[in-house]
Amino acid sequence: MQFFPIFLQLNQQKCLIVGAGEIAARKIEILAKSGAQITVLAPSFSIPVQTLEKKLALTLIKKKFESTDAEGYRLIVSATDNQTVNELVSQAAHKLNILVNVVDNPKLCQFIFPAIIDRSPIIAAISSGGTAPVLARLLKTRVETLIPSGYGHLAKLAGNYRDKVKAHILDPRQRRLFWEQTFQGSIAELIFAGQHEKAENALNKQIIAHNTTTTDGEIYLVGAGPGDPDLLTLKALRLIQQADIVVYDRLVSEDILNLIRRDAQKIYVGKKRDQHTLPQESINQLLTRLALAGNRVVRLKGGDPFIFGRGGEEIETLMENNINFQVIPGITAASGCASYAGIPLTHREYAQSCTFVTGHYKDNQINLNWEGLVAPNQTLVIYMGLLGLNHICASLIEHGCSKDLPAALIQQGTTKHQKVITGTLESLPHLIHKQPVKAPTLIIVGDVVRLHNKLTWFNPSA
C-alpha cells in the first residue's frame, strides 16, 4: 500500500493552490466541497479560476511562488506545468510538514487525489496510487452505479437517530444487528423511494418495538474455495463480512482472511499432520458454544465444506443441539486448481470419469481401494497426498497403472504462489524431492495431465 487511505477534516482550514489553469480549477472545486478556505497563487489567472473567485470566496494572490509562500497552510496543491516550480512547492511543504500534492507527479506528493464517489455523508474513494488515474476513474463509474444517491439520505437518517438507538439498545452487537436490518430492509427502501417521512416513522416504531433479548445464534459453514478470493460465491462473501466470529482453517488464504470485518473475532483451528490446534470434537463443541451465546459464526473452510472438509460431522453436532445453520458450497480444490493449471478433469479423448480421494496417512497407512483407482480413462485427484506421494505412485503402478502415466502436483493452486510440477507416476516423486514444495498441494493422475502445457493460461508471476 503506497498511499494510506485517509479522510481529512478541512472545513475552515487554509489551503493553497499554486497555479491557476483548468487543472487548478478542478482541484479548487473538489477542495471547496470540504469547506476549505482556499487561496490561489499564480502570476496570472485563467477564466475558470476567475469565475470561481466570487462563487467560492477564493483569495487570489498574483505573484510567482516563493518558499515563504507555503507558511501557514494545512494543505498545498501545486497544479502548474512548470517542473521547477512544482519541485520548489514540494520542497517547501516538506520542510514545513504540510501535506502537499503535485498534480501528475506522485514522487513529489505526500497525498494524492482519489476518484471520489460523493453520497454525502457517505464518501467512497478509489485510487491507483497515482499509477493509473484513468483506470481509477473508470472503476469509480462502475462503483457509482452500485451506490444510489439514496444512500446519502439513509446515512443522514441513521446519524439523526444514532444516539436514540444507542440509548435504547445497550448491547453493541444487538445494536449492530439492528442497523444491519434497518439498512437492508423496508426502511432503506422507503428512503430510496424518496418517502423520507414514512421511513422516519417506521424507524421510530422499530426502535420502540425492538426486542433486546438475546438473538439466536447461527452457524454458516462457508467454503472458501482453493485460495483466490475472486472465486468466493457472493453469498459466502456477504456472510463473511457480516459474521461476529470467524472460525477458520489452515487452508484459508490470507487474501480471503483480509475480507473479514475488522471488528470480528477470528479463531484459528487449523490442522497439520500431528499438529491439531483443536481436535475435531473440540471444534464441534466450540461452534455450539459460540452459537448458543447468540453469535453469528462463519466456519470458514478451504475448498468445499463437504469434500474432505468434515462439514458433515460439524453440522451433526449442530443439529443435535438445535442450532440454526446454513451450508454455503465452495469451489473444491480439485476443480479450482485443475482449472488454473490448464488440466481438465474430464476430456472426451482422455478421461470419461473423475475420482476424488484423500491421500493422508492413518495408522501409518494410506488405505485406498487401489484396484478401483487404476481403471483406464479416468482422472484421479488426490487431496493431502504430498507426504505419501512415493507410496501412492508406487501402489498405483503395483496395481496395474503404467509407470509412464502422466501425473502432476499443484502447489497453492489459484494463488500467486501457484506452481505446477508435471511428470509420470515413476518420475514425479523424484521431481518433488529436487525442489521445495509448500502445502497445500493437490495431485492429479491421468492422461489429462498431457494437456497442461497446451492449455495452461494462469501466470501467477505476471
Secondary structure, 3 states (H helix, E strand, C coil): CCCCCCCCCCCCCEEEEECCCHHHHHHHHHHHCCCCEEEEEECCCCHHHHHHHHHCCCEEEECCCCHHHHCCCCEEEECCCCHHHHHHHHHHHHHCCCEEEECCCHHHCCCCCCEEEEECCEEEEECCCCCCHHHHHHHHHHHHHHCCCHHHHHHHHHHHHHHHHHHHCCCHHHHHHHHHHHHHCHHHHHHHCCCHHHHHHHHHHHHHHCCCCCCCCEEEEEECECCCHHHCCHHHHHHHHHCCEEEECCCCCHHHHCCCCCCCEEEECCEECCEECCCHHHHHHHHHHHHHCCCEEEEEECECCCCCCCHHHHHHHHHHCCCEEEEECCCCHHHHHHHHCCCCCCECCCECEEEEEECCCECCECCCCHHHHCCCCEEEEEECCCCCHHHHHHHHHHCCCCCCCEEEEEECCCCCCCEEEEEECCCHHHHHHCCCCCCCEEEEECHHHHHHHHHCCCCCCC
